[in-house]
Amino acid sequence: MSSVSQVTFRPATKNDEAGLLCMMRKLAEQEPGAYYFDEPVVRKALHDFLANPEFDKAWIFLRE
């Protein structure tokens, strides 16, 4: 018997900032030296993006 997970998605909010920043850092660490991950700059850009609805949305996908 197999089990199929349900996937839902929702817009990211400021409450997701820490988790998204962690994911972005881990992605950058997968290719050391490929580019410089300036965490304070990325943190501010992510914060500004999530705080401004004119920039559209980032989406969080959740597997249940």
Secondary structure by P-SEA (a helix, b strand, c coil): cbbbbbbbbbbbcccaaaaaaaaaaaaaaccccccccaaaaaaaaaaaaaacccccbbbbbbcc
